[in-house]
Amino acid sequence: MAKIGVLWHAGSADEEKVYLDILTKAFNDLGYVEGKNVVFLHRFPAEQLEQFRSLARELVESKADVIVAITPPGAAVLKQTTSTIPVVFSVVPDPVGSGLVASLAHPGTNLTGLSLMASDLSGKRLSLLKEAIPSLSSVALLLDRSLDPNTSKHNVSAYSKAAEEMGLVLHPIEVPTAEAIDEAFSTAAADRCDGAIVVGSMLANEGPRVGASALAQRMPTLSIWAEKVRFGLLMSYGQDVSETLVKTAGYVDKILKGAKPADLPVEQPTRLKLVINLKVANALGLTIPPTLLASADEIIE
């Protein structure tokens, strides 16, 4: 019976339900059935670094056959914790730059998996928001502290440059905790922002609160996570996380069948997904251009 550890980022199975269900189904489709031929060891660190470390040690000590690290903090602590147990990461922006692997083509260690698209999408996201809101002139960039300082700095730099090229004013706003989300959107409204972009795993995890705050401030908001749009955001543009998790299960399957992580190239996505929430657009009095609707992969009505 295979033993698969999964180091998530949120604090419970309920908070991860959307993604946990996708990953479970992906394993089921590959023939892995809980209690029959596989045991899943799900661990939820609640985005706390010390929890990541202790739960990583716990999974290693449990002698899991393979461990899945959903986000960068999990992958980083597992790299520090084990050099023998195979680790498959799912949503990592820069696995080479962060030192997880030697190269995308030849990881060279016990880690491999899926990377986010290397190209910068800040300009595209701002242009989509501008297309949906022609009068857009000022944009809030909400960043949470789950991002490491280098990633946060890169986001501010990339979005600032893209905003300047488009003649937009960018307002970076740090969101230290989930409890600060309402205040962040209030600040964006006080700064007369016409729209917002949210970045970071904590803000993704707090989808319902982010959506409620955005609607309360009548703030058209774009996320990078498609699964969060239904909570009250206007749109999303980014990698298809569902597809990423399905491929993650595929990597684990290959390793359990004998493949070595060092020989499995890190895969980058080739498809991006645009989701538009027409319910939110109507609530905010926005008319989404037909050309933008036609390019959407999913429309929530």
C-alpha positions in Angstrom: 0.0 0.0 0.0 1.5 3.3 -1.1 1.9 6.1 1.5 1.5 9.6 0.0 2.1 12.7 2.1 0.6 16.0 1.1 1.8 19.3 2.7 -0.9 21.9 2.0 -0.8 25.6 3.0 -4.2 26.3 4.6 -5.3 25.3 8.1 -7.8 22.5 7.4 -9.3 20.1 4.9 -12.4 22.3 4.7 -10.3 25.3 3.7 -8.6 23.3 1.0 -11.7 21.4 0.0 -11.8 22.6 -3.7 -8.2 21.6 -4.3 -8.2 18.6 -2.1 -11.2 17.2 -4.0 -9.4 17.8 -7.3 -6.3 16.1 -6.2 -8.2 13.1 -4.7 -10.1 12.6 -7.9 -6.9 12.8 -9.9 -5.4 10.0 -7.8 -8.6 8.0 -8.0 -8.6 8.3 -11.8 -5.1 6.8 -11.7 -6.4 3.8 -9.7 -5.4 5.0 -6.2 -8.2 4.4 -3.7 -7.8 5.4 -0.1 -7.7 2.4 2.2 -7.4 0.0 -0.7 -4.0 0.6 -2.2 -3.0 4.0 -0.8 -2.9 5.9 2.5 -2.9 9.7 2.2 -1.2 11.7 5.0 -2.7 15.2 4.6 -1.1 18.0 6.7 -2.4 21.5 7.0 0.2 24.2 8.2 -2.2 27.2 8.3 0.5 29.2 6.5 2.7 29.2 9.6 6.4 28.7 8.9 7.0 26.7 12.1 4.0 24.5 11.2 5.5 23.9 7.7 8.7 22.7 9.4 7.1 20.5 12.0 4.7 18.9 9.6 7.4 18.3 7.0 9.4 16.5 9.7 6.3 14.5 10.6 5.8 13.4 7.0 9.4 12.4 6.7 9.4 10.5 9.9 6.2 8.7 8.8 8.3 7.2 6.0 6.0 8.4 3.2 6.9 7.0 -0.2 6.3 10.3 -1.9 5.5 13.8 -0.5 3.5 16.4 -2.4 4.3 20.1 -1.6 1.5 22.3 -2.8 3.2 25.7 -2.4 6.8 27.1 -2.3 7.1 27.2 1.6 6.3 23.5 1.7 8.8 22.6 -1.0 11.5 24.7 0.7 11.1 23.1 4.1 10.9 19.6 2.6 14.1 20.2 0.7 15.8 21.1 4.0 14.2 18.1 5.8 14.9 15.2 3.4 17.3 14.4 0.6 16.0 10.8 0.0 12.2 10.8 0.0 10.8 12.0 -3.4 9.1 15.3 -3.3 6.7 16.6 -6.0 5.9 20.4 -5.8 2.8 21.8 -7.5 2.6 25.6 -7.6 6.1 27.0 -7.5 6.9 30.3 -9.4 10.7 29.8 -9.8 12.1 26.3 -8.7 15.5 27.0 -10.2 15.9 30.5 -8.7 14.7 29.4 -5.3 17.2 26.5 -5.3 14.8 23.6 -5.4 16.2 22.1 -8.5 19.4 22.4 -10.6 17.4 23.1 -13.8 14.0 22.5 -15.2 15.2 19.9 -17.7 17.4 18.0 -15.1 16.2 18.6 -11.5 19.1 16.6 -10.2 17.7 16.1 -6.7 14.9 14.3 -4.9 12.5 17.2 -6.0 10.6 17.7 -9.2 7.1 18.8 -10.2 5.2 21.7 -11.7 6.2 25.3 -12.1 4.2 28.4 -12.7 4.7 30.1 -16.0 8.0 31.8 -16.1 6.8 34.8 -18.2 5.5 37.9 -16.4 1.7 38.2 -16.5 1.4 41.5 -14.7 0.9 43.5 -17.9 -1.7 41.1 -19.3 -3.7 41.1 -16.0 -3.7 44.9 -15.9 -4.8 45.1 -19.6 -7.7 42.7 -18.9 -8.8 44.8 -16.0 -8.5 47.9 -18.2 -10.5 46.2 -20.9 -13.3 45.4 -18.5 -13.1 48.9 -16.9 -12.3 51.4 -19.7 -12.2 54.3 -17.1 -9.5 52.5 -15.1 -6.8 54.9 -13.9 -5.7 53.7 -10.4 -5.2 50.1 -9.3 -4.6 48.6 -5.9 -2.1 45.6 -5.7 -3.0 43.6 -2.5 -0.1 41.4 -1.5 -0.1 39.1 1.5 2.8 38.2 3.8 2.8 34.6 2.8 5.0 35.8 -0.1 8.7 35.8 0.6 10.3 39.2 0.4 11.9 38.6 -3.0 8.6 37.5 -4.6 6.8 40.4 -3.1 9.4 42.9 -4.3 9.3 41.3 -7.8 5.5 41.6 -7.9 5.5 45.3 -6.9 8.3 46.0 -9.5 6.6 44.1 -12.3 3.1 45.6 -11.7 4.5 49.1 -11.2 6.4 48.9 -14.5 3.4 47.5 -16.4 1.1 50.1 -14.8 3.4 53.0 -15.8 3.5 51.8 -19.4 -0.3 51.8 -19.5 -0.6 55.2 -17.8 -2.1 53.7 -14.6 -1.2 54.5 -11.0 -0.4 51.5 -8.8 -1.1 51.4 -5.1 0.7 48.4 -3.4 -1.0 47.5 -0.2 0.4 44.8 2.1 -2.1 42.6 3.9 -0.4 41.1 7.0 -3.3 38.8 8.2 -6.7 37.6 7.1 -8.2 40.0 9.6 -6.6 42.9 7.7 -8.4 42.2 4.4 -11.3 44.5 5.1 -9.0 47.3 6.0 -6.9 46.7 2.9 -9.9 47.1 0.6 -11.0 50.2 2.6 -7.6 51.7 2.0 -7.9 50.9 -1.7 -11.3 52.7 -1.8 -9.9 55.6 0.2 -7.1 55.9 -2.3 -9.7 56.1 -5.1 -8.6 52.9 -6.8 -10.9 51.9 -9.7 -9.9 48.2 -9.4 -7.7 45.7 -7.5 -5.5 42.7 -8.1 -4.9 40.2 -5.3 -1.7 38.1 -5.0 -0.6 35.5 -2.5 -1.7 32.2 -1.1 -3.3 33.6 2.1 -5.5 35.9 0.0 -6.3 32.9 -2.2 -7.2 30.8 0.8 -9.4 33.6 2.2 -11.5 33.7 -1.0 -14.9 34.3 0.7 -13.6 37.2 2.8 -11.7 38.8 -0.1 -14.8 38.6 -2.3 -17.1 40.0 0.4 -14.7 42.9 1.1 -14.3 43.6 -2.6 -18.1 43.7 -3.1 -18.6 45.8 0.1 -16.2 48.4 -1.3 -17.7 48.0 -4.9 -14.1 47.2 -6.0 -13.7 45.2 -9.3 -11.0 42.7 -8.3 -8.9 40.3 -10.3 -7.3 37.2 -8.9 -4.7 34.8 -10.3 -6.8 31.8 -9.0 -9.8 30.8 -11.1 -11.4 28.9 -8.2 -11.8 32.1 -6.2 -13.8 34.2 -8.6 -17.1 32.7 -7.6 -16.7 34.3 -4.1 -17.3 37.8 -5.4 -14.4 38.7 -7.6 -14.8 40.1 -11.1 -12.3 37.9 -12.9 -9.1 35.8 -12.8 -6.3 35.2 -15.2 -3.6 32.6 -14.6 -2.6 29.0 -14.7 -5.3 26.3 -14.4 -4.6 25.0 -10.9 -7.0 22.1 -11.5 -4.9 20.9 -14.4 -1.7 21.4 -12.4 -3.0 19.2 -9.5 -4.0 16.5 -12.0 -0.5 16.6 -13.4 0.9 16.5 -9.9 -0.8 13.2 -9.3 0.7 12.0 -12.5 4.2 12.8 -11.3 3.6 10.9 -8.1 2.3 7.9 -10.0 5.4 7.8 -12.2 7.7 7.9 -9.1 5.7 5.2 -7.4 6.2 3.1 -10.5 10.0 3.6 -10.4 10.8 6.9 -12.0 13.5 9.0 -10.2 12.6 12.7 -9.5 16.1 13.8 -10.6 15.2 12.5 -14.1 11.7 13.9 -14.4 11.8 17.4 -16.0 9.9 20.2 -14.2 6.9 21.0 -16.3 5.6 24.5 -17.0 2.0 25.3 -18.0 1.2 25.9 -21.6 -2.4 27.2 -21.1 -3.7 30.1 -19.2 -7.3 30.5 -18.0 -9.6 33.5 -18.0 -12.7 33.5 -15.8 -15.2 36.3 -15.7 -18.0 36.7 -13.1 -21.0 38.3 -14.8 -23.0 38.4 -11.6 -20.3 40.6 -10.0 -20.1 42.8 -13.2 -23.9 43.3 -13.1 -23.8 44.1 -9.3 -21.1 46.7 -10.0 -22.8 48.2 -13.0 -20.1 47.1 -15.4 -20.7 46.1 -19.0 -18.1 43.6 -20.1 -17.2 44.0 -23.8 -18.4 41.2 -26.0 -14.8 40.6 -27.2 -13.6 40.0 -23.7 -16.5 37.7 -22.9 -15.7 35.7 -26.1 -12.1 35.2 -25.0 -13.1 33.8 -21.5 -12.6 30.2 -20.7 -15.4 30.3 -18.1 -18.2 32.7 -17.4 -20.1 32.7 -14.1 -23.7 33.8 -14.6 
